[in-house]
Amino acid sequence: MLYEALTAGCRVGLLRLPRSRAGRVARGVERLLAEGWIMSYEGWQAGVCPAPPTGVFDEAGRCAHWILDRWFPSEN
């Protein structure tokens, strides 16, 4: 639900939980944290207010462009 909240333009905070495994999802969450898209609970607890998303996060548009490029390359 992180990506859905970011797509809606929401400020997003994250409660850290122990990882069950290191994988694509864990790497994605770490990247969102590193790039400032989301804030950790520890940051909020230290008194930092979650900032609005650092840019436009249009996952639906990105997916639509990928589909068009993948299956309809001559029509773009």
All heavy atoms as a GROMACS GRO file, in nm:
protein
  595
    1MET      N    1   0.081  -0.120   0.000
    1MET     CA    2   0.000   0.000   0.000
    1MET      C    3   0.086   0.127   0.000
    1MET      O    4   0.032   0.236  -0.011
    1MET     CB    5  -0.093   0.000   0.120
    1MET     CG    6  -0.195  -0.115   0.122
    1MET     SD    7  -0.302  -0.126  -0.022
    1MET     CE    8  -0.391   0.024  -0.016
    2LEU      N    9   0.217   0.112   0.012
    2LEU     CA   10   0.304   0.228   0.007
    2LEU      C   11   0.292   0.301  -0.126
    2LEU      O   12   0.278   0.423  -0.130
    2LEU     CB   13   0.451   0.187   0.028
    2LEU     CG   14   0.488   0.133   0.164
    2LEU    CD1   15   0.631   0.080   0.162
    2LEU    CD2   16   0.472   0.237   0.269
    3TYR      N   17   0.298   0.226  -0.233
    3TYR     CA   18   0.295   0.287  -0.366
    3TYR      C   19   0.159   0.351  -0.395
    3TYR      O   20   0.152   0.455  -0.459
    3TYR     CB   21   0.330   0.184  -0.473
    3TYR     CG   22   0.473   0.137  -0.462
    3TYR    CD1   23   0.505   0.016  -0.401
    3TYR    CD2   24   0.578   0.216  -0.508
    3TYR    CE1   25   0.637  -0.026  -0.389
    3TYR    CE2   26   0.710   0.175  -0.496
    3TYR     CZ   27   0.738   0.055  -0.437
    3TYR     OH   28   0.869   0.015  -0.425
    4GLU      N   29   0.052   0.290  -0.346
    4GLU     CA   30  -0.080   0.349  -0.365
    4GLU      C   31  -0.091   0.482  -0.292
    4GLU      O   32  -0.145   0.580  -0.346
    4GLU     CB   33  -0.189   0.252  -0.317
    4GLU     CG   34  -0.206   0.131  -0.404
    4GLU     CD   35  -0.106   0.019  -0.376
    4GLU    OE1   36  -0.012   0.039  -0.294
    4GLU    OE2   37  -0.120  -0.088  -0.436
    5ALA      N   38  -0.040   0.488  -0.170
    5ALA     CA   39  -0.044   0.613  -0.094
    5ALA      C   40   0.040   0.720  -0.161
    5ALA      O   41   0.000   0.837  -0.170
    5ALA     CB   42   0.003   0.588   0.049
    6LEU      N   43   0.158   0.682  -0.210
    6LEU     CA   44   0.243   0.780  -0.280
    6LEU      C   45   0.178   0.828  -0.408
    6LEU      O   46   0.187   0.947  -0.442
    6LEU     CB   47   0.380   0.718  -0.309
    6LEU     CG   48   0.467   0.694  -0.186
    6LEU    CD1   49   0.588   0.611  -0.223
    6LEU    CD2   50   0.508   0.826  -0.122
    7THR      N   51   0.113   0.739  -0.481
    7THR     CA   52   0.044   0.778  -0.603
    7THR      C   53  -0.067   0.878  -0.574
    7THR      O   54  -0.091   0.970  -0.652
    7THR     CB   55  -0.014   0.654  -0.674
    7THR    OG1   56   0.094   0.568  -0.710
    7THR    CG2   57  -0.090   0.691  -0.800
    8ALA      N   58  -0.130   0.864  -0.457
    8ALA     CA   59  -0.236   0.957  -0.416
    8ALA      C   60  -0.179   1.088  -0.364
    8ALA      O   61  -0.255   1.180  -0.331
    8ALA     CB   62  -0.324   0.891  -0.311
    9GLY      N   63  -0.047   1.099  -0.353
    9GLY     CA   64   0.016   1.222  -0.305
    9GLY      C   65   0.020   1.234  -0.154
    9GLY      O   66   0.040   1.342  -0.101
   10CYS      N   67   0.003   1.122  -0.083
   10CYS     CA   68   0.001   1.124   0.063
   10CYS      C   69   0.142   1.124   0.122
   10CYS      O   70   0.236   1.074   0.061
   10CYS     CB   71  -0.073   1.001   0.115
   10CYS     SG   72  -0.244   0.992   0.065
   11ARG      N   73   0.152   1.179   0.241
   11ARG     CA   74   0.274   1.167   0.320
   11ARG      C   75   0.272   1.028   0.381
   11ARG      O   76   0.170   0.986   0.435
   11ARG     CB   77   0.278   1.273   0.428
   11ARG     CG   78   0.280   1.412   0.372
   11ARG     CD   79   0.260   1.514   0.480
   11ARG     NE   80   0.242   1.645   0.420
   11ARG     CZ   81   0.298   1.755   0.464
   11ARG    NH1   82   0.375   1.752   0.570
   11ARG    NH2   83   0.278   1.869   0.403
   12VAL      N   84   0.383   0.958   0.374
   12VAL     CA   85   0.384   0.818   0.416
   12VAL      C   86   0.491   0.795   0.520
   12VAL      O   87   0.607   0.833   0.502
   12VAL     CB   88   0.408   0.724   0.295
   12VAL    CG1   89   0.413   0.579   0.339
   12VAL    CG2   90   0.300   0.745   0.190
   13GLY      N   91   0.450   0.731   0.631
   13GLY     CA   92   0.542   0.688   0.735
   13GLY      C   93   0.545   0.536   0.738
   13GLY      O   94   0.451   0.470   0.694
   14LEU      N   95   0.653   0.483   0.789
   14LEU     CA   96   0.673   0.339   0.786
   14LEU      C   97   0.712   0.287   0.924
   14LEU      O   98   0.805   0.338   0.986
   14LEU     CB   99   0.784   0.306   0.686
   14LEU     CG  100   0.819   0.161   0.667
   14LEU    CD1  101   0.707   0.089   0.593
   14LEU    CD2  102   0.948   0.149   0.588
   15LEU      N  103   0.641   0.187   0.970
   15LEU     CA  104   0.680   0.115   1.091
   15LEU      C  105   0.771   0.002   1.049
   15LEU      O  106   0.734  -0.080   0.964
   15LEU     CB  107   0.556   0.058   1.162
   15LEU     CG  108   0.457   0.159   1.217
   15LEU    CD1  109   0.332   0.088   1.267
   15LEU    CD2  110   0.519   0.241   1.327
   16ARG      N  111   0.889  -0.003   1.105
   16ARG     CA  112   0.983  -0.109   1.069
   16ARG      C  113   0.946  -0.239   1.140
   16ARG      O  114   0.916  -0.239   1.259
   16ARG     CB  115   1.125  -0.071   1.106
   16ARG     CG  116   1.183   0.030   1.012
   16ARG     CD  117   1.334   0.025   1.025
   16ARG     NE  118   1.394   0.130   0.946
   16ARG     CZ  119   1.455   0.109   0.830
   16ARG    NH1  120   1.466  -0.012   0.782
   16ARG    NH2  121   1.506   0.209   0.765
   17LEU      N  122   0.949  -0.346   1.066
   17LEU     CA  123   0.927  -0.480   1.118
   17LEU      C  124   1.046  -0.566   1.078
   17LEU      O  125   1.112  -0.537   0.978
   17LEU     CB  126   0.798  -0.540   1.060
   17LEU     CG  127   0.669  -0.466   1.091
   17LEU    CD1  128   0.554  -0.526   1.012
   17LEU    CD2  129   0.640  -0.470   1.240
   18PRO      N  130   1.072  -0.672   1.152
   18PRO     CA  131   1.180  -0.761   1.110
   18PRO      C  132   1.150  -0.818   0.971
   18PRO      O  133   1.036  -0.853   0.941
   18PRO     CB  134   1.180  -0.872   1.215
   18PRO     CG  135   1.101  -0.819   1.329
   18PRO     CD  136   1.008  -0.716   1.274
   19ARG      N  137   1.252  -0.824   0.888
   19ARG     CA  138   1.233  -0.879   0.754
   19ARG      C  139   1.224  -1.030   0.761
   19ARG      O  140   1.299  -1.095   0.832
   19ARG     CB  141   1.352  -0.847   0.665
   19ARG     CG  142   1.356  -0.708   0.619
   19ARG     CD  143   1.466  -0.695   0.517
   19ARG     NE  144   1.498  -0.554   0.504
   19ARG     CZ  145   1.607  -0.510   0.448
   19ARG    NH1  146   1.695  -0.593   0.399
   19ARG    NH2  147   1.630  -0.383   0.441
   20SER      N  148   1.133  -1.085   0.684
   20SER     CA  149   1.127  -1.231   0.676
   20SER      C  150   1.230  -1.281   0.574
   20SER      O  151   1.276  -1.393   0.584
   20SER     CB  152   0.986  -1.276   0.637
   20SER     OG  153   0.948  -1.218   0.515
   21ARG      N  154   1.264  -1.194   0.479
   21ARG     CA  155   1.368  -1.227   0.380
   21ARG      C  156   1.407  -1.099   0.306
   21ARG      O  157   1.331  -1.003   0.302
   21ARG     CB  158   1.321  -1.333   0.282
   21ARG     CG  159   1.200  -1.290   0.203
   21ARG     CD  160   1.147  -1.404   0.119
   21ARG     NE  161   1.014  -1.368   0.075
   21ARG     CZ  162   0.964  -1.397  -0.042
   21ARG    NH1  163   1.034  -1.467  -0.127
   21ARG    NH2  164   0.844  -1.361  -0.075
   22ALA      N  165   1.525  -1.101   0.250
   22ALA     CA  166   1.570  -0.989   0.168
   22ALA      C  167   1.528  -1.019   0.025
   22ALA      O  168   1.558  -1.125  -0.027
   22ALA     CB  169   1.720  -0.972   0.178
   23GLY      N  170   1.457  -0.929  -0.035
   23GLY     CA  171   1.412  -0.951  -0.172
   23GLY      C  172   1.374  -0.820  -0.238
   23GLY      O  173   1.407  -0.711  -0.191
   24ARG      N  174   1.300  -0.832  -0.346
   24ARG     CA  175   1.260  -0.717  -0.427
   24ARG      C  176   1.180  -0.616  -0.346
   24ARG      O  177   1.202  -0.495  -0.354
   24ARG     CB  178   1.180  -0.768  -0.546
   24ARG     CG  179   1.126  -0.659  -0.638
   24ARG     CD  180   1.045  -0.718  -0.753
   24ARG     NE  181   0.938  -0.806  -0.710
   24ARG     CZ  182   0.816  -0.765  -0.674
   24ARG    NH1  183   0.785  -0.638  -0.675
   24ARG    NH2  184   0.723  -0.852  -0.637
   25VAL      N  185   1.086  -0.664  -0.266
   25VAL     CA  186   1.001  -0.572  -0.188
   25VAL      C  187   1.084  -0.498  -0.084
   25VAL      O  188   1.074  -0.376  -0.070
   25VAL     CB  189   0.885  -0.649  -0.122
   25VAL    CG1  190   0.806  -0.558  -0.030
   25VAL    CG2  191   0.794  -0.709  -0.229
   26ALA      N  192   1.169  -0.570  -0.011
   26ALA     CA  193   1.254  -0.507   0.090
   26ALA      C  194   1.346  -0.404   0.027
   26ALA      O  195   1.366  -0.294   0.081
   26ALA     CB  196   1.334  -0.613   0.166
   27ARG      N  197   1.404  -0.438  -0.089
   27ARG     CA  198   1.490  -0.342  -0.159
   27ARG      C  199   1.412  -0.219  -0.202
   27ARG      O  200   1.461  -0.105  -0.194
   27ARG     CB  201   1.557  -0.407  -0.280
   27ARG     CG  202   1.670  -0.500  -0.245
   27ARG     CD  203   1.749  -0.544  -0.368
   27ARG     NE  204   1.667  -0.600  -0.474
   27ARG     CZ  205   1.633  -0.729  -0.485
   27ARG    NH1  206   1.674  -0.816  -0.396
   27ARG    NH2  207   1.559  -0.771  -0.586
   28GLY      N  208   1.289  -0.238  -0.248
   28GLY     CA  209   1.205  -0.126  -0.288
   28GLY      C  210   1.174  -0.033  -0.173
   28GLY      O  211   1.180   0.090  -0.187
   29VAL      N  212   1.144  -0.089  -0.057
   29VAL     CA  213   1.115  -0.008   0.061
   29VAL      C  214   1.240   0.069   0.104
   29VAL      O  215   1.233   0.188   0.134
   29VAL     CB  216   1.062  -0.096   0.176
   29VAL    CG1  217   1.054  -0.017   0.307
   29VAL    CG2  218   0.924  -0.152   0.141
   30GLU      N  219   1.354   0.003   0.104
   30GLU     CA  220   1.479   0.070   0.140
   30GLU      C  221   1.509   0.185   0.043
   30GLU      O  222   1.556   0.291   0.083
   30GLU     CB  223   1.595  -0.028   0.144
   30GLU     CG  224   1.589  -0.125   0.260
   30GLU     CD  225   1.590  -0.055   0.396
   30GLU    OE1  226   1.658   0.048   0.413
   30GLU    OE2  227   1.520  -0.106   0.487
   31ARG      N  228   1.480   0.164  -0.084
   31ARG     CA  229   1.504   0.269  -0.183
   31ARG      C  230   1.411   0.388  -0.159
   31ARG      O  231   1.453   0.504  -0.168
   31ARG     CB  232   1.484   0.213  -0.324
   31ARG     CG  233   1.515   0.312  -0.431
   31ARG     CD  234   1.506   0.249  -0.567
   31ARG     NE  235   1.527   0.348  -0.669
   31ARG     CZ  236   1.504   0.328  -0.796
   31ARG    NH1  237   1.463   0.211  -0.839
   31ARG    NH2  238   1.525   0.424  -0.884
   32LEU      N  239   1.283   0.361  -0.129
   32LEU     CA  240   1.189   0.470  -0.099
   32LEU      C  241   1.236   0.550   0.022
   32LEU      O  242   1.228   0.673   0.023
   32LEU     CB  243   1.049   0.414  -0.074
   32LEU     CG  244   0.976   0.355  -0.195
   32LEU    CD1  245   0.847   0.287  -0.151
   32LEU    CD2  246   0.948   0.462  -0.299
   33LEU      N  247   1.286   0.481   0.124
   33LEU     CA  248   1.340   0.550   0.242
   33LEU      C  249   1.462   0.634   0.206
   33LEU      O  250   1.471   0.751   0.244
   33LEU     CB  251   1.379   0.448   0.349
   33LEU     CG  252   1.267   0.395   0.436
   33LEU    CD1  253   1.311   0.271   0.512
   33LEU    CD2  254   1.218   0.501   0.532
   34ALA      N  255   1.555   0.576   0.132
   34ALA     CA  256   1.679   0.645   0.097
   34ALA      C  257   1.654   0.767   0.011
   34ALA      O  258   1.724   0.868   0.024
   34ALA     CB  259   1.773   0.548   0.025
   35GLU      N  260   1.554   0.760  -0.077
   35GLU     CA  261   1.526   0.871  -0.167
   35GLU      C  262   1.430   0.974  -0.107
   35GLU      O  263   1.395   1.072  -0.172
   35GLU     CB  264   1.471   0.817  -0.299
   35GLU     CG  265   1.575   0.737  -0.377
   35GLU     CD  266   1.521   0.681  -0.506
   35GLU    OE1  267   1.401   0.704  -0.540
   35GLU    OE2  268   1.597   0.611  -0.574
   36GLY      N  269   1.386   0.952   0.017
   36GLY     CA  270   1.300   1.048   0.084
   36GLY      C  271   1.153   1.042   0.047
   36GLY      O  272   1.077   1.133   0.080
   37TRP      N  273   1.110   0.938  -0.020
   37TRP     CA  274   0.968   0.925  -0.055
   37TRP      C  275   0.884   0.892   0.068
   37TRP      O  276   0.769   0.934   0.076
   37TRP     CB  277   0.948   0.815  -0.159
   37TRP     CG  278   0.993   0.853  -0.295
   37TRP    CD1  279   1.117   0.832  -0.349
   37TRP    CD2  280   0.916   0.916  -0.396
   37TRP    NE1  281   1.121   0.880  -0.477
   37TRP    CE2  282   0.998   0.932  -0.509
   37TRP    CE3  283   0.785   0.962  -0.402
   37TRP    CZ2  284   0.953   0.991  -0.626
   37TRP    CZ3  285   0.740   1.021  -0.519
   37TRP    CH2  286   0.823   1.035  -0.629
   38ILE      N  287   0.940   0.816   0.161
   38ILE     CA  288   0.869   0.779   0.282
   38ILE      C  289   0.960   0.807   0.402
   38ILE      O  290   1.080   0.825   0.388
   38ILE     CB  291   0.826   0.630   0.281
   38ILE    CG1  292   0.947   0.537   0.271
   38ILE    CG2  293   0.727   0.604   0.168
   38ILE    CD1  294   0.911   0.389   0.276
   39MET      N  295   0.900   0.809   0.521
   39MET     CA  296   0.976   0.836   0.642
   39MET      C  297   0.963   0.717   0.737
   39MET      O  298   0.856   0.658   0.750
   39MET     CB  299   0.922   0.960   0.711
   39MET     CG  300   0.979   0.980   0.850
   39MET     SD  301   0.922   1.131   0.923
   39MET     CE  302   1.039   1.240   0.848
   40SER      N  303   1.071   0.688   0.805
   40SER     CA  304   1.068   0.582   0.905
   40SER      C  305   1.002   0.632   1.033
   40SER      O  306   0.999   0.752   1.061
   40SER     CB  307   1.209   0.533   0.935
   40SER     OG  308   1.281   0.634   1.003
   41TYR      N  309   0.953   0.539   1.112
   41TYR     CA  310   0.896   0.574   1.242
   41TYR      C  311   1.000   0.642   1.330
   41TYR      O  312   0.970   0.736   1.402
   41TYR     CB  313   0.842   0.448   1.310
   41TYR     CG  314   0.794   0.472   1.450
   41TYR    CD1  315   0.674   0.539   1.474
   41TYR    CD2  316   0.870   0.431   1.559
   41TYR    CE1  317   0.631   0.564   1.603
   41TYR    CE2  318   0.827   0.454   1.688
   41TYR     CZ  319   0.708   0.520   1.710
   41TYR     OH  320   0.665   0.544   1.837
   42GLU      N  321   1.124   0.595   1.320
   42GLU     CA  322   1.231   0.653   1.400
   42GLU      C  323   1.252   0.801   1.367
   42GLU      O  324   1.276   0.882   1.456
   42GLU     CB  325   1.362   0.576   1.379
   42GLU     CG  326   1.360   0.435   1.433
   42GLU     CD  327   1.294   0.334   1.338
   42GLU    OE1  328   1.264   0.369   1.222
   42GLU    OE2  329   1.272   0.220   1.382
   43GLY      N  330   1.240   0.837   1.242
   43GLY     CA  331   1.251   0.977   1.202
   43GLY      C  332   1.137   1.060   1.258
   43GLY      O  333   1.157   1.170   1.310
   44TRP      N  334   1.017   1.005   1.251
   44TRP     CA  335   0.900   1.075   1.304
   44TRP      C  336   0.913   1.090   1.455
   44TRP      O  337   0.885   1.196   1.512
   44TRP     CB  338   0.773   0.998   1.269
   44TRP     CG  339   0.651   1.055   1.332
   44TRP    CD1  340   0.579   1.162   1.290
   44TRP    CD2  341   0.589   1.009   1.452
   44TRP    NE1  342   0.474   1.185   1.376
   44TRP    CE2  343   0.478   1.091   1.476
   44TRP    CE3  344   0.615   0.904   1.540
   44TRP    CZ2  345   0.394   1.073   1.584
   44TRP    CZ3  346   0.531   0.886   1.648
   44TRP    CH2  347   0.422   0.970   1.669
   45GLN      N  348   0.960   0.985   1.521
   45GLN     CA  349   0.975   0.987   1.666
   45GLN      C  350   1.079   1.092   1.709
   45GLN      O  351   1.068   1.149   1.816
   45GLN     CB  352   1.016   0.848   1.714
   45GLN     CG  353   1.000   0.826   1.861
   45GLN     CD  354   1.026   0.682   1.899
   45GLN    OE1  355   1.105   0.614   1.836
   45GLN    NE2  356   0.959   0.636   2.003
   46ALA      N  357   1.176   1.117   1.623
   46ALA     CA  358   1.279   1.218   1.651
   46ALA      C  359   1.227   1.360   1.629
   46ALA      O  360   1.301   1.456   1.648
   46ALA     CB  361   1.402   1.193   1.565
   47GLY      N  362   1.102   1.374   1.585
   47GLY     CA  363   1.042   1.505   1.570
   47GLY      C  364   1.037   1.558   1.428
   47GLY      O  365   0.999   1.672   1.405
   48VAL      N  366   1.073   1.476   1.330
   48VAL     CA  367   1.069   1.518   1.191
   48VAL      C  368   0.931   1.485   1.135
   48VAL      O  369   0.884   1.373   1.147
   48VAL     CB  370   1.178   1.447   1.108
   48VAL    CG1  371   1.171   1.490   0.963
   48VAL    CG2  372   1.316   1.475   1.167
   49CYS      N  373   0.866   1.584   1.077
   49CYS     CA  374   0.734   1.563   1.018
   49CYS      C  375   0.750   1.501   0.879
   49CYS      O  376   0.836   1.545   0.802
   49CYS     CB  377   0.662   1.697   1.006
   49CYS     SG  378   0.494   1.683   0.943
   50PRO      N  379   0.670   1.400   0.846
   50PRO     CA  380   0.680   1.342   0.711
   50PRO      C  381   0.655   1.450   0.605
   50PRO      O  382   0.560   1.527   0.614
   50PRO     CB  383   0.570   1.237   0.707
   50PRO     CG  384   0.542   1.205   0.850
   50PRO     CD  385   0.569   1.332   0.927
   51ALA      N  386   0.742   1.455   0.509
   51ALA     CA  387   0.731   1.552   0.400
   51ALA      C  388   0.638   1.499   0.293
   51ALA      O  389   0.617   1.378   0.281
   51ALA     CB  390   0.869   1.579   0.341
   52PRO      N  391   0.581   1.588   0.212
   52PRO     CA  392   0.505   1.541   0.097
   52PRO      C  393   0.598   1.462   0.005
   52PRO      O  394   0.720   1.479   0.010
   52PRO     CB  395   0.457   1.669   0.029
   52PRO     CG  396   0.480   1.778   0.126
   52PRO     CD  397   0.585   1.732   0.222
   53PRO      N  398   0.544   1.378  -0.080
   53PRO     CA  399   0.629   1.303  -0.175
   53PRO      C  400   0.724   1.396  -0.249
   53PRO      O  401   0.689   1.510  -0.280
   53PRO     CB  402   0.529   1.237  -0.270
   53PRO     CG  403   0.404   1.224  -0.190
   53PRO     CD  404   0.402   1.346  -0.099
   54THR      N  405   0.845   1.346  -0.277
   54THR     CA  406   0.949   1.429  -0.338
   54THR      C  407   0.927   1.455  -0.486
   54THR      O  408   1.005   1.526  -0.547
   54THR     CB  409   1.086   1.363  -0.318
   54THR    OG1  410   1.082   1.232  -0.376
   54THR    CG2  411   1.123   1.354  -0.172
   55GLY      N  412   0.826   1.398  -0.543
   55GLY     CA  413   0.796   1.418  -0.684
   55GLY      C  414   0.662   1.357  -0.718
   55GLY      O  415   0.584   1.324  -0.630
   56VAL      N  416   0.637   1.343  -0.845
   56VAL     CA  417   0.513   1.281  -0.891
   56VAL      C  418   0.536   1.132  -0.902
   56VAL      O  419   0.631   1.087  -0.965
   56VAL     CB  420   0.471   1.339  -1.028
   56VAL    CG1  421   0.348   1.269  -1.081
   56VAL    CG2  422   0.447   1.489  -1.016
   57PHE      N  423   0.452   1.057  -0.838
   57PHE     CA  424   0.463   0.912  -0.841
   57PHE      C  425   0.340   0.858  -0.913
   57PHE      O  426   0.236   0.838  -0.854
   57PHE     CB  427   0.470   0.858  -0.697
   57PHE     CG  428   0.524   0.720  -0.688
   57PHE    CD1  429   0.660   0.700  -0.677
   57PHE    CD2  430   0.441   0.610  -0.690
   57PHE    CE1  431   0.712   0.573  -0.667
   57PHE    CE2  432   0.492   0.484  -0.681
   57PHE     CZ  433   0.628   0.464  -0.670
   58ASP      N  434   0.352   0.841  -1.041
   58ASP     CA  435   0.240   0.801  -1.126
   58ASP      C  436   0.260   0.657  -1.171
   58ASP      O  437   0.299   0.630  -1.284
   58ASP     CB  438   0.229   0.895  -1.245
   58ASP     CG  439   0.112   0.863  -1.336
   58ASP    OD1  440   0.021   0.787  -1.294
   58ASP    OD2  441   0.111   0.912  -1.449
   59GLU      N  442   0.236   0.564  -1.079
   59GLU     CA  443   0.259   0.423  -1.110
   59GLU      C  444   0.166   0.374  -1.221
   59GLU      O  445   0.207   0.296  -1.307
   59GLU     CB  446   0.240   0.339  -0.983
   59GLU     CG  447   0.281   0.196  -0.997
   59GLU     CD  448   0.430   0.175  -1.023
   59GLU    OE1  449   0.507   0.273  -1.025
   59GLU    OE2  450   0.469   0.060  -1.044
   60ALA      N  451   0.040   0.419  -1.222
   60ALA     CA  452  -0.052   0.377  -1.327
   60ALA      C  453  -0.005   0.426  -1.464
   60ALA      O  454  -0.008   0.350  -1.562
   60ALA     CB  455  -0.193   0.430  -1.298
   61GLY      N  456   0.041   0.549  -1.472
   61GLY     CA  457   0.093   0.602  -1.598
   61GLY      C  458   0.218   0.530  -1.643
   61GLY      O  459   0.236   0.499  -1.761
   62ARG      N  460   0.308   0.500  -1.548
   62ARG     CA  461   0.430   0.427  -1.580
   62ARG      C  462   0.397   0.289  -1.636
   62ARG      O  463   0.453   0.246  -1.738
   62ARG     CB  464   0.519   0.411  -1.456
   62ARG     CG  465   0.654   0.347  -1.485
   62ARG     CD  466   0.724   0.308  -1.357
   62ARG     NE  467   0.657   0.199  -1.288
   62ARG     CZ  468   0.669   0.070  -1.322
   62ARG    NH1  469   0.742   0.035  -1.425
   62ARG    NH2  470   0.607  -0.022  -1.252
   63CYS      N  471   0.302   0.221  -1.574
   63CYS     CA  472   0.261   0.088  -1.622
   63CYS      C  473   0.195   0.096  -1.759
   63CYS      O  474   0.219   0.011  -1.846
   63CYS     CB  475   0.167   0.022  -1.522
   63CYS     SG  476   0.246  -0.023  -1.367
   64ALA      N  477   0.112   0.197  -1.778
   64ALA     CA  478   0.045   0.213  -1.908
   64ALA      C  479   0.148   0.236  -2.019
   64ALA      O  480   0.138   0.176  -2.127
   64ALA     CB  481  -0.053   0.330  -1.903
   65HIS      N  482   0.248   0.319  -1.994
   65HIS     CA  483   0.352   0.342  -2.094
   65HIS      C  484   0.432   0.215  -2.121
   65HIS      O  485   0.467   0.187  -2.235
   65HIS     CB  486   0.446   0.455  -2.049
   65HIS     CG  487   0.383   0.590  -2.060
   65HIS    ND1  488   0.353   0.649  -2.181
   65HIS    CD2  489   0.344   0.677  -1.964
   65HIS    CE1  490   0.298   0.766  -2.160
   65HIS    NE2  491   0.290   0.786  -2.028
   66TRP      N  492   0.459   0.140  -2.016
   66TRP     CA  493   0.532   0.014  -2.034
   66TRP      C  494   0.453  -0.083  -2.122
   66TRP      O  495   0.507  -0.144  -2.213
   66TRP     CB  496   0.561  -0.050  -1.898
   66TRP     CG  497   0.637  -0.178  -1.909
   66TRP    CD1  498   0.772  -0.192  -1.923
   66TRP    CD2  499   0.582  -0.310  -1.912
   66TRP    NE1  500   0.805  -0.325  -1.932
   66TRP    CE2  501   0.689  -0.400  -1.926
   66TRP    CE3  502   0.454  -0.361  -1.902
   66TRP    CZ2  503   0.672  -0.537  -1.932
   66TRP    CZ3  504   0.437  -0.498  -1.908
   66TRP    CH2  505   0.545  -0.585  -1.922
   67ILE      N  506   0.322  -0.094  -2.097
   67ILE     CA  507   0.237  -0.183  -2.177
   67ILE      C  508   0.236  -0.137  -2.323
   67ILE      O  509   0.251  -0.218  -2.415
   67ILE     CB  510   0.094  -0.187  -2.119
   67ILE    CG1  511   0.095  -0.265  -1.987
   67ILE    CG2  512  -0.004  -0.250  -2.219
   67ILE    CD1  513  -0.034  -0.254  -1.908
   68LEU      N  514   0.218  -0.008  -2.345
   68LEU     CA  515   0.216   0.043  -2.482
   68LEU      C  516   0.350   0.018  -2.552
   68LEU      O  517   0.352  -0.025  -2.668
   68LEU     CB  518   0.184   0.193  -2.482
   68LEU     CG  519   0.040   0.229  -2.446
   68LEU    CD1  520   0.027   0.380  -2.430
   68LEU    CD2  521  -0.057   0.177  -2.549
   69ASP      N  522   0.459   0.045  -2.483
   69ASP     CA  523   0.592   0.023  -2.542
   69ASP      C  524   0.617  -0.125  -2.568
   69ASP      O  525   0.679  -0.161  -2.668
   69ASP     CB  526   0.702   0.078  -2.452
   69ASP     CG  527   0.701   0.229  -2.446
   69ASP    OD1  528   0.640   0.293  -2.534
   69ASP    OD2  529   0.762   0.284  -2.352
   70ARG      N  530   0.571  -0.209  -2.480
   70ARG     CA  531   0.596  -0.353  -2.490
   70ARG      C  532   0.513  -0.418  -2.600
   70ARG      O  533   0.563  -0.497  -2.678
   70ARG     CB  534   0.565  -0.417  -2.354
   70ARG     CG  535   0.568  -0.567  -2.353
   70ARG     CD  536   0.711  -0.617  -2.332
   70ARG     NE  537   0.710  -0.755  -2.294
   70ARG     CZ  538   0.746  -0.854  -2.375
   70ARG    NH1  539   0.787  -0.826  -2.494
   70ARG    NH2  540   0.742  -0.977  -2.333
   71TRP      N  541   0.383  -0.389  -2.604
   71TRP     CA  542   0.294  -0.460  -2.695
   71TRP      C  543   0.250  -0.380  -2.817
   71TRP      O  544   0.194  -0.437  -2.911
   71TRP     CB  545   0.173  -0.513  -2.620
   71TRP     CG  546   0.209  -0.634  -2.537
   71TRP    CD1  547   0.253  -0.753  -2.583
   71TRP    CD2  548   0.207  -0.644  -2.394
   71TRP    NE1  549   0.279  -0.838  -2.479
   71TRP    CE2  550   0.250  -0.773  -2.361
   71TRP    CE3  551   0.173  -0.557  -2.292
   71TRP    CZ2  552   0.261  -0.818  -2.232
   71TRP    CZ3  553   0.182  -0.603  -2.162
   71TRP    CH2  554   0.226  -0.730  -2.134
   72PHE      N  555   0.271  -0.250  -2.815
   72PHE     CA  556   0.229  -0.168  -2.927
   72PHE      C  557   0.339  -0.067  -2.964
   72PHE      O  558   0.314   0.053  -2.976
   72PHE     CB  559   0.099  -0.092  -2.893
   72PHE     CG  560  -0.011  -0.182  -2.846
   72PHE    CD1  561  -0.040  -0.196  -2.710
   72PHE    CD2  562  -0.087  -0.253  -2.937
   72PHE    CE1  563  -0.142  -0.278  -2.667
   72PHE    CE2  564  -0.190  -0.335  -2.894
   72PHE     CZ  565  -0.216  -0.349  -2.758
   73PRO      N  566   0.461  -0.113  -2.986
   73PRO     CA  567   0.573  -0.020  -3.006
   73PRO      C  568   0.559   0.066  -3.132
   73PRO      O  569   0.603   0.180  -3.133
   73PRO     CB  570   0.695  -0.110  -3.016
   73PRO     CG  571   0.641  -0.244  -3.054
   73PRO     CD  572   0.504  -0.252  -2.994
   74SER      N  573   0.498   0.017  -3.237
   74SER     CA  574   0.490   0.094  -3.360
   74SER      C  575   0.382   0.203  -3.355
   74SER      O  576   0.381   0.293  -3.436
   74SER     CB  577   0.461   0.002  -3.478
   74SER     OG  578   0.336  -0.063  -3.460
   75GLU      N  579   0.293   0.196  -3.258
   75GLU     CA  580   0.186   0.294  -3.246
   75GLU      C  581   0.223   0.413  -3.158
   75GLU      O  582   0.146   0.505  -3.144
   75GLU     CB  583   0.061   0.225  -3.191
   75GLU     CG  584   0.008   0.118  -3.284
   75GLU     CD  585  -0.112   0.045  -3.227
   75GLU    OE1  586  -0.180   0.102  -3.139
   75GLU    OE2  587  -0.136  -0.068  -3.269
   76ASN      N  588   0.341   0.412  -3.098
   76ASN     CA  589   0.382   0.523  -3.009
   76ASN      C  590   0.460   0.626  -3.084
   76ASN      O  591   0.544   0.623  -3.152
   76ASN     CB  592   0.463   0.470  -2.891
   76ASN     CG  593   0.373   0.394  -2.797
   76ASN    OD1  594   0.255   0.422  -2.788
   76ASN    ND2  595   0.430   0.296  -2.728
   0.00000   0.00000   0.00000
